[in-house]
Amino acid sequence: MLDDITTGNTKKDGRDFSFWFVGRIEKWCKENNIPFDAKRYGLRNTDDIEIKWGIYKKGELRDVWASSSDKTAMSILIRGDFTFIFRKTDNHEERREVRLINEGDYAIWREDLEHTWRMDKDSEILTLRW
């Protein structure tokens, strides 16, 4: 029972998977040629939810649109100034910007939308997908 506890550090544990530290770790290991160790990854390896602790620098931007999926996502601003740009996959002209500027601001979206983002300040974001 006490073995069912996993601890770690989001920044360190997400280093190999673009800041994602909980989720389909066994799959991500295979995709990145990293040996999978069930004991090492513990309860972080799950198909139920994915969690990312994103750390970004002022001026950083995602210049490629994130593709759509069948998931729902939520990003919560820990600190900084983070702007999402969303668009429909079948209508690239229709866009919506969502700016997170106060600690705790969040956006929830169905990932049938494509998105990109930019940093107006150094930022940290907690993102969940399910």
Secondary structure, DSSP 8 states (H G I E B T S, - for coil): -TTS-----HHHHTGGGTTEEEB-HHHHHHHTT----HHHHGGGB-SS-EEEEEEE-TT-B--S-B---S-EEEEEEEEEEEEEEEEETTEEEEEEEEEE-STT-EEEEETTEEEEEEEEEEEEEEEEE-
